[in-house]
Amino acid sequence: MRYVPFTKPSSLLANSIALVLVAAFIFSLTIFGKQWEASFNPSYEISTSLSELPLYTAFSALRGLIAFLFSLVFTLTVGYWAAKSAKAEKIILPLLDVMQSIPVLGFLPGVVLALVALFPKTNVGIELASIFMIFTGQVWNMTFAFYSSLKSVPTDLKESAAMMKLSARQRLRVLELPFSAMNLTWNSVMSMAGGWFFLTVCEAFTLGNQTYRLPGLGAYMAVAMEAGETKAIIAGILSMTFIIIFYDLILWRPALGWAHSFRLEDTQNHKVEQPLMQLLIKESFVLKIVRFLYYRYHKKATIEPRSMEESPKEKSRKEIWGWMRPFAKYFIFALYALVLVGACYMSLRLFEVLATLHLVEWFEIFRDTGFTFLRVIIAVILGTLWATPVAIWIAQSPQRLQVAQPLVQLMASFPAPMLYPLAIAVFIFLKINFEFSSMLLMLLGVQWYILFNVLAGALRIPNELRLSMQLMGSSKWQQWRYLFLPSVLPSLVTGWVTAAGGAWNASIVSELVAYKGQTLKAHGLGALISEAAEQANFPKLAACLTVLVIFVVILNRTFWSKIYNLSQVRYRMDL
Amino acid sequence: MKKNILELREVSKTFVLESGKELKVLDQINIELREGETLALLGPSGSGKSTCLRIMCGLQDASEGQVLTRGETLDGINSDVSMVFQSFALFPWETIKRNIEISLLPLHLDSDTLKFRVKASIDMVGLEGFEEAYPRELSGGMKQRVGVARALAMERPVLFLDEPFSALDVLTADTLRDEIMNIFLSKKTKTHSMVVVTHNIQEAVIMSDRILVMGSNPGRIRAEFENRLPYPRIPETAPFTDLVSKIHGLITEAYIPDTMPILANLGERRVRQALAETLPDVHLIDVVGIIEAIDDEGGGVDVFALSSEIRKDFGHTLYLVKAAELLNLVETPKQQVILTKLGQSFAKADVNERKKMLHENFGELLIVKKTSDLLRENENVRIPISELKEKISEWLPNENPDKIADVLISWGRYAEYFGYNDNTKSVYLDVGQET
């Protein structure tokens, strides 16, 4: 960070808003701390009264933020490791691929039981479990993004850094982090949305005969849904909207503005607005002090006079490493061996567990996987049918885009399960069979991926191509057939892949729903997983997850990757 | 005798292609860089100059042979060398000043020395006033000045310049080249030796004390020229043009030799084994262009003059001439390019007649005959491109089969001989089946 001298007087308003925000943050931290230290109470009594809602909202917002910080740490370490070590890469990448296809409920029993056992007297264990589950909704996508950014650092910059003999840390600071800033920030925005998706599950769940509830918006929504209190449901939806907009203003916009300064090319037509919070950061005296202190510390760290050659400290460190090198090699070898043995042992245990299942149960699992697969496909098709034309239509005029973009962005980051009660009310009124309408619930969550991606693709269509078709006098149909549809195809495929992945995950909340005292259930793998977790039926849960992971990974590796490559080669826009 | 600051001994480099085939890009290279001298590596694209440079930097490892710095085996990055890149390689998100500072980070300088060095190098290249600018605000010439300032600030004894002016326009390149030579000759810097990689003969003669001419497939050093012309070197003077044309002559002889025009460069011993011609990587439409240019000059011209006439660099012109020669359109006695009878009628013909002539002459090439036979063996006169590449690597073991296949298809399409479908990745004989 560069130091900006005190040039402008800081505005009173900016300072007071910043102070209020800081105070509110500290205050909510202390209450949150109290809740952590409170004696063990796994099932917090959630009240649906509106007066409790602000506190719940603050708690959930904080959990999301803490989970995000963990995600960031995980991303920076594991992503970096995978990009730097060819050996680690071979293990981490497939592992991440498997992890991201495991729905949140898959982690639930193990994590909850372990953490509750670790902290039997306080709520820390269960709070950590909840945060961990939110974390699993955020982290994989971010890690992938950071890894691929690191991998795509331009060769000449890499070579230049190598010639300067920058240390790994210096290289990270001056080259790799700046280069990946934009990608990482964009994916953080998306990941945060991914973390909210299962909030209702992460804060309120049943494991065997124990119900767990934490004070939070997700639990509030779960309770309101079960009771069918429309007023509370709508208030919850509004609170969630508030969280999203709040983070957008204070976190993502400034972060995106900051990341934009690390762009590679000269793209001035992409003007980033200066939103409220960035103004605050620039104007606020409080933050100037922070920056000033940082600069002082920072300067001190670099100014320390040292000899021109390698510092003695570094030299001795090198010597130590040189001495340890042969041992380090054995150590790493032993580590890999340990991981391998551990993995073998775990798979053996998994086999043992799976072997206890009856043939009938296996039949049920495979049949229901088929049902869910069908729902996923239909949801993706329906989503494509409406979202593609709408996205292309929006992209054609800047005015439409201006109106639609924030709306689409909000909808895409809003956790769809919180809208389920309203949708279900409509389905019940229309008397739609739940086997079918649970597919519509899925669609509610994943259609935005398609819309978002196609919109991005449609915005990249060169204006000259559109103008030339208009000059040729091509009909609307011809323009769609020969220009719009082919040019958005690669983005559409990306949309499909993300939507299908999301739909598989969403099945656990859309195939089994508690609403107004009754349980709505559709046949499907998601429902089986939810039930197995609720009944603490671990063998069945393990079986369902194994089938799901294998199915999704195989589908990704064969079907989707083939379509993706095809669309990239044939319909790439290079003029 | 002056000490060798850097030395390559019998260095070879082999890359593994995607198909798993090995391709030798450098063969038994010997280079000595003496203290205080400027060395130029001159050669057409694909001759392995940049690979050579990267091996000397320690950015790439040699497959065989030794890399020595001051007599010792190089391990890792070479700390004697700083480098100026063709693409500038600046950090786009940092100011000019920071860009230079970053290169000094590993030295742990105290702040006064740091400031002094940054300022001195900025002054040297004339970037005062641009300290707080970002690279994107600068023109190409100014960006490359930052690249030079950054390299000089590191105060390493050797400076490598990898095609430093290729991304700049001619005028900017001339100015910057003169400035760099002035800085270097003024001896104000701690940098006392230089290696410049270039495909421009004049540039090599202006900048260096010694010129190593490299040839391709695989990259070898073909010749060495001492250059004792006094500085500043002025391109219009007689000794300068003499040296330039001497180098021209050597390169011309290597690429379009008088004896056995097609197969001679394979060497006496290997003629019997020669199975196909190497196709130069040019477009046939440009070959048509030079035929017209030669016709405009009265049917015969010096390669040198031709190169400036068509405003292509010398290496590229040679490739075009070689292509024309393969198609029997020109002859090349000494450094002359003269239209053959066929070439003369080609120049006068209309588009359709020209296509017909090209079609016939292209069909005479060994590699085309072989490819046609290969296609006819197949029922649909169509084979996957991978199969063709496999065959090409048998016929021409020293060439990159991907590149040759690309050129073969590009010529074949223009001569209406072969077709290629990118969706099915297959080559077919153009008998009007897929038009």
Interface residues (C-beta under 8 A of the other chain):
Chain A: P154 D156 L157 E159 S160 A162 M163 M164 K165 L166 S167 Q170 V174 L175 P178 S261 F262 R263 L264 E265 D266 T302 I303 E304 P305 R306 S307 M308 S311 V569 R570
Chain B: R54 C57 L59 I77 S79 V81 S82 M83 F85 Q86 S87 F88 A89 F91 P92 W93 E94 I102 S103 L105 P106 L107 H108 L109 D110 S111 R136 M154 D422 N423
